[in-house]
Amino acid sequence: MQRRLFLGSLALTAGLHGAGRVPTHTARVTKLWKSPDGYPNALEATPEGLWVGEQCTDRAYLLDGQTGRVLRKVETESSNTSGIAFGGGYLWMAANGRALGRLGRPTDATGGNVVKVDPENGRTVGRYPIPDGGGVHGLLYIDDTLWITCFKWQALVQVDVRTFKQVHRIPLHLPRAHGLAWDPPGIWVGHSNDFIFQKLNAQTGEVMEQILLTKGVDPDPHGMDLYQGKMYYCDAGIAPPGVANHSPAAGYICRIDL
């Protein structure tokens, strides 16, 4: 039954896109500054500043949202970091596994895990497997729940952060989903391969709106968030295996004025 609903939703989205009935905009991108370590693969916008997760060092940085100045540097035990969220007093980092964490200690992240991190000292408070057992590129914390990109299910899954039990799921319509941003009644999802941001209805998964990037001109979309009417995203500068890195702005934090 779920498979039929999923395929039906895909067909509906394709039809709407082909008919031009989904509001679609071309992005106006401003490059702001490079991240401290140069491989930003996760981004969360907060009133205190922009949290950036670095893919190669697995550090979390809090940057001034106006200047990019480092306000805080946190060494974490995430691994191959590909997403970040802040909520409930903690950082939540999407870890895709490596034999050793950056601090040289073994990790148990052999697949996709969410690492719960103390933002003051980088201490690992908890580690939770991704619901579908696959990789993870995007996280979003809302009202004591966490939205997670689940690759095997090709879905966004909402879990209770106290139990990590699924409470809701909506289908994704394109591959390689990455950054997530809350914009009720929808969730913005960035798709790195397709250079597009889609706003999905958080209840049904229906595509509500789209923002298009220009491939080969605009920075590649990886981590992303929405804050005070502006969309921020980062370009990790790392292409998928077998794909040449064509990005003109590897390592940059960027802004889209909506």
N, C-alpha and C positions, 0 to 999 in steps of 0.2 A: 504493500500500500504506500509506504513512504517513498519507494522508488518511483511509483507512478506519479505521486505528487511532485517529486523532485524534477522528473522529466517534463511534466506539464508546465512547471514554473519556468524551466529553461526555454521551452517553446514559446511561452507567453512573452518572455523578455526579448527573445530574438525577433518576434513579430512586432513588438512595440518599437524596438530599436530600428528595425527596417522601415517602419512606417513613419519614423521621425517624430513619434508622439512623446518620447521621453525628453524633457528639457535638457539640452546638451549645450555646454559652454566650452570655449577654448580658453585655457588657463593663461593668465598673465603672471609670469614667474619672475621673482626678484631673488637673485643670489645674495645671501647675507654675509656669511663668514664660514670658514672651515671649522670643523669640530676639532677638539684638542688633539686627538690621536689619529684623525684622518680617515676613519672607517665607521661613520655613524650609521647604524642599522636599526635604530629604535629611537622614538621620540615621543615625549609626553609634555604637553603644555600645562603649566600650573600658574597660579598667581605669584609664586615665588620665582618663577623662571622656567626655562626649558630643561627637562631631564633628557639626556641623550645617553643611549647605550651604545658602546663601541663594540664592534664585532670581533676584532682581533685581540684587543687587550681585555675585554669583558669588564671594563670599568664603566661606572655610571657617573656622569658629570651633571651638575646643576649649573646651567649657564644663564647669565643675565639676558633677558629676552630682547633687550634693546641693543646691546653691544657685543654679546657673545662672550663676555668676560667670565672666567671660571669662578663660580661662587662656592662650589664644593666638589671634591673628587672622592669617589667611593670605590675602593677595591672590592670586587665581588667574586663569588664562586659560581657565577653563571658560566656557561660555556657555549661558544659560537652564538653569541647573543644576537637575536633577531627580532626583538620586540620588548617594549617596556610599558608599564602602567604604574600610576601612583594612586593609592587609596587606602583608607583604613589605617593610615600611619606608616605604610610599608611601600617599598618598591616591589613590583612583580615583574620578573624578567623572563623572557622566552629563551630557553636554553636548548640548543639542538645537539649537544653532546660532543665530547672530546675525551681522550684518555685521561688527561690531566687538566685541572682547572688552572687559571692564570697564576694562582698562588703556589702551584707545584704540588697540590694535594689531589689525590684521586677523587673523581666525582662519580656519581651513579647515573649521570645523564647519558645513557646509551642511546636514547631516542629523544623525542620531544618531552621537555619538562618545563614546568613553571617554578621558578625559584623565588621564594618570598624572602626579601632582604631588608634588614634594618638600614634605613637610609643614613643613619648617623655613623655607623662603623662598618657596614658591609657584611655583618654577620648573617649567615643563612639561618632563617627562622623555620623554614619549611621547604619541602620540594615535592611537587605533585606531578604525576604523569598526565600527558595530554589524553583527553577522553578517548580518542580514536587510536591511540598508540603511535601516531605518526609525528611528523615535524610540525613546527609552529613558527609563524612569522609575525603575528599581531596579537596584541592584548588590549583590553579596554575595561577599566574598573568603573562600575556604576552601581550605587546603592547596595553594597555588600555582595555584589556578584561580579564575576569576571567573564567577559566575552573573549573567546579564543578562536583563532583560525585553525580549523581541523582539516588537514590536507586529504587524508584518506576518505573522509566523509564528504569532502568538498562543501563544507558548511561552516557557518559561525555557530558556535555552541556557547550557551550561557550557563555558568555553573555557580552554585552557592560557594562563597569562599570559605565557609566554615566546614563544609563537608566535601566539597569538590564534586558534588552530585549535579547532574544535568537538570536544569529547570526549563530550558527552551532551546530550540534549534531552528535556524533558517538556512535555506540553500544559498550557496554562492553561484554566480553565473559565469565567472571567468576563472582561469587558473592562477596560481601563484599570488594569492591574496596576501597583503602585507599590512601596512598601517591601518589603524581603526580610529574613528573619531565619533563622539556622541553628538547628535544633532536631532533631538526628538521632533517628530516620532520616528526618526531614522538613524542609521549608522552609516557613516562614510567608510568605504573600503577602498584602499589603493591596490591596484593590480600591476605588479612590476613589469610583467612581460608585455602587457597591452597598453601601458602608458595611459591609464584611465583611472579616475576615481568615480565610484558608483555609490550613490546614496540608496541604501536598502531600507524598506519598511521593517522596523524591528520586530513586528509581529508576524508578518507574512513573507518577508524576503523580497517583495516586489521592488523593482528598480524605480525610484522616484525621480532621480536627477543624475546627471553625469557631467564630469569635467574632464576635458581631453588635454593631454600634454603632447608636445611635438617630439617624436622620437628622433634622437640624433642632435637635437637642438636644446631641449629642456633637460635639466638634471633628471637622472633616473629616480623613480619613486620607491622609497623603502619605508622607513618609519614615518608616521604622519599623525598630526592631531589638529584640532580646531580650537581656536581661542579668540574670543572677542571679535568674531566675524572674519577672522583671517585663518587661512589654512597654512600650517607649517609642515614641511617635510624635509627628509634628508636623503642624500645620495651616498650609499655605502662605498661605492667605487669598486665593488666586487661583482662580477657577472657570474651567472650560473655556469657549471662545468660545460665546456665545449662551445661557449659563446664568447666572442671577443668583447672586451670592455670598450664600448663606444662612447661612454659618458664624457661630456665636455666639462663636467663639474663634480668629479669624484671628490667626496669628502665634505661637500658643502651642505650647510643648513639653508633652506630656501623658504620663501613666503609666497603664497598666492592670495591676492586681494580679490575676495568674492564680490 
